[in-house]
């Protein structure tokens, strides 16, 4: 993940305009989409981009509602494909360091 951390008090921090990146290795059967559950207060302001292991952008339809981002692929992604998911413009509210409240939870659809 790439992000900037800002501190207003010595015991609190928040991130502004961060890019969060994670990898998905498709296994077993083709992947039609995925869902990313976001913690309360976390927003994706500049969208989501998906690339394959060759760096090529994968066509997607993105929907971001409340605390859930949904990525639907134009065509199912074949097994053994490695995807990079880039969530851009992430802004998090202020949390105490170590609280774990900004960890992203996601599951495949």
ZALUMLO-412239 format. One record per residue (C-alpha): residue number from 0; chain; x, z, y. Coordinates in nm, 3 decimals. Example, Ala and Ser with C-alpha at 12.3 -4.5 7.8 and 13.67 -1.06 7.14 Angstrom:
REM residues 2
+-----+--------+---------+---------+---------+
! num ! chaine !       x !       z !       y !
+-----+--------+---------+---------+---------+
!   0 !      A !   1.230 !   0.780 !  -0.450 !
!   1 !      A !   1.367 !   0.714 !  -0.106 !
+-----+--------+---------+---------+---------+
This chain:
REM residues 109
+-----+--------+---------+---------+---------+
! num ! chaine !       x !       z !       y !
+-----+--------+---------+---------+---------+
!   0 !      A !   0.000 !   0.000 !   0.000 !
!   1 !      A !   0.111 !  -0.069 !   0.352 !
!   2 !      A !  -0.023 !   0.156 !   0.625 !
!   3 !      A !   0.055 !   0.345 !   0.939 !
!   4 !      A !  -0.009 !   0.717 !   0.950 !
!   5 !      A !  -0.092 !   0.892 !   1.272 !
!   6 !      A !  -0.084 !   1.266 !   1.326 !
!   7 !      A !  -0.285 !   1.443 !   1.592 !
!   8 !      A !  -0.213 !   1.789 !   1.455 !
!   9 !      A !   0.069 !   1.892 !   1.226 !
!  10 !      A !  -0.168 !   1.949 !   0.933 !
!  11 !      A !  -0.395 !   1.640 !   0.964 !
!  12 !      A !  -0.334 !   1.264 !   0.934 !
!  13 !      A !  -0.527 !   0.939 !   0.941 !
!  14 !      A !  -0.446 !   0.570 !   0.888 !
!  15 !      A !  -0.542 !   0.294 !   1.128 !
!  16 !      A !  -0.553 !  -0.080 !   1.047 !
!  17 !      A !  -0.380 !  -0.033 !   0.709 !
!  18 !      A !  -0.355 !  -0.289 !   0.429 !
!  19 !      A !  -0.421 !  -0.147 !   0.084 !
!  20 !      A !  -0.303 !  -0.359 !  -0.209 !
!  21 !      A !  -0.357 !  -0.309 !  -0.578 !
!  22 !      A !  -0.306 !  -0.519 !  -0.890 !
!  23 !      A !  -0.560 !  -0.606 !  -1.159 !
!  24 !      A !  -0.447 !  -0.747 !  -1.494 !
!  25 !      A !  -0.746 !  -0.922 !  -1.652 !
!  26 !      A !  -0.760 !  -0.853 !  -2.027 !
!  27 !      A !  -1.001 !  -0.921 !  -2.310 !
!  28 !      A !  -1.270 !  -1.135 !  -2.149 !
!  29 !      A !  -1.313 !  -1.334 !  -1.825 !
!  30 !      A !  -1.373 !  -1.128 !  -1.511 !
!  31 !      A !  -1.670 !  -1.227 !  -1.291 !
!  32 !      A !  -1.615 !  -0.970 !  -1.018 !
!  33 !      A !  -1.525 !  -0.616 !  -0.930 !
!  34 !      A !  -1.659 !  -0.329 !  -0.726 !
!  35 !      A !  -1.453 !  -0.093 !  -0.512 !
!  36 !      A !  -1.611 !   0.244 !  -0.430 !
!  37 !      A !  -1.476 !   0.378 !  -0.100 !
!  38 !      A !  -1.461 !   0.742 !   0.002 !
!  39 !      A !  -1.695 !   0.850 !   0.280 !
!  40 !      A !  -1.574 !   0.743 !   0.622 !
!  41 !      A !  -1.330 !   0.475 !   0.500 !
!  42 !      A !  -1.399 !   0.128 !   0.641 !
!  43 !      A !  -1.261 !  -0.219 !   0.565 !
!  44 !      A !  -1.253 !  -0.399 !   0.900 !
!  45 !      A !  -1.059 !  -0.719 !   0.823 !
!  46 !      A !  -1.190 !  -0.811 !   0.481 !
!  47 !      A !  -1.058 !  -0.851 !   0.129 !
!  48 !      A !  -0.831 !  -1.125 !  -0.001 !
!  49 !      A !  -0.757 !  -1.199 !  -0.368 !
!  50 !      A !  -0.451 !  -1.389 !  -0.494 !
!  51 !      A !  -0.329 !  -1.480 !  -0.842 !
!  52 !      A !   0.021 !  -1.417 !  -0.977 !
!  53 !      A !   0.138 !  -1.746 !  -0.819 !
!  54 !      A !   0.026 !  -1.628 !  -0.475 !
!  55 !      A !  -0.266 !  -1.872 !  -0.459 !
!  56 !      A !  -0.579 !  -1.746 !  -0.287 !
!  57 !      A !  -0.876 !  -1.709 !  -0.525 !
!  58 !      A !  -1.216 !  -1.823 !  -0.389 !
!  59 !      A !  -1.447 !  -1.523 !  -0.361 !
!  60 !      A !  -1.767 !  -1.399 !  -0.206 !
!  61 !      A !  -1.716 !  -1.057 !  -0.049 !
!  62 !      A !  -1.986 !  -0.804 !   0.032 !
!  63 !      A !  -1.906 !  -0.474 !   0.204 !
!  64 !      A !  -2.194 !  -0.228 !   0.235 !
!  65 !      A !  -2.164 !   0.140 !   0.322 !
!  66 !      A !  -1.915 !   0.284 !   0.071 !
!  67 !      A !  -1.900 !  -0.012 !  -0.167 !
!  68 !      A !  -1.712 !  -0.342 !  -0.156 !
!  69 !      A !  -1.810 !  -0.613 !  -0.405 !
!  70 !      A !  -1.587 !  -0.908 !  -0.491 !
!  71 !      A !  -1.757 !  -1.196 !  -0.679 !
!  72 !      A !  -1.532 !  -1.476 !  -0.802 !
!  73 !      A !  -1.648 !  -1.839 !  -0.761 !
!  74 !      A !  -1.539 !  -1.893 !  -1.123 !
!  75 !      A !  -1.464 !  -1.620 !  -1.378 !
!  76 !      A !  -1.097 !  -1.521 !  -1.393 !
!  77 !      A !  -0.938 !  -1.590 !  -1.732 !
!  78 !      A !  -0.778 !  -1.315 !  -1.941 !
!  79 !      A !  -0.403 !  -1.257 !  -1.889 !
!  80 !      A !  -0.435 !  -1.343 !  -1.518 !
!  81 !      A !  -0.281 !  -1.094 !  -1.276 !
!  82 !      A !  -0.463 !  -1.053 !  -0.945 !
!  83 !      A !  -0.352 !  -0.893 !  -0.618 !
!  84 !      A !  -0.637 !  -0.740 !  -0.420 !
!  85 !      A !  -0.558 !  -0.692 !  -0.049 !
!  86 !      A !  -0.798 !  -0.486 !   0.157 !
!  87 !      A !  -0.709 !  -0.540 !   0.523 !
!  88 !      A !  -0.793 !  -0.334 !   0.830 !
!  89 !      A !  -0.853 !  -0.008 !   0.645 !
!  90 !      A !  -0.931 !   0.279 !   0.879 !
!  91 !      A !  -0.956 !   0.631 !   0.743 !
!  92 !      A !  -1.091 !   0.940 !   0.911 !
!  93 !      A !  -0.871 !   1.244 !   0.958 !
!  94 !      A !  -0.794 !   1.435 !   0.636 !
!  95 !      A !  -0.566 !   1.718 !   0.546 !
!  96 !      A !  -0.258 !   1.585 !   0.363 !
!  97 !      A !  -0.280 !   1.631 !  -0.013 !
!  98 !      A !  -0.659 !   1.659 !  -0.015 !
!  99 !      A !  -0.686 !   1.336 !  -0.219 !
! 100 !      A !  -0.996 !   1.235 !  -0.027 !
! 101 !      A !  -0.868 !   0.887 !   0.062 !
! 102 !      A !  -0.794 !   0.777 !  -0.295 !
! 103 !      A !  -0.979 !   0.456 !  -0.378 !
! 104 !      A !  -1.193 !   0.451 !  -0.689 !
! 105 !      A !  -1.278 !   0.115 !  -0.837 !
! 106 !      A !  -1.428 !  -0.023 !  -1.153 !
! 107 !      A !  -1.461 !  -0.377 !  -1.285 !
! 108 !      A !  -1.803 !  -0.539 !  -1.305 !
+-----+--------+---------+---------+---------+
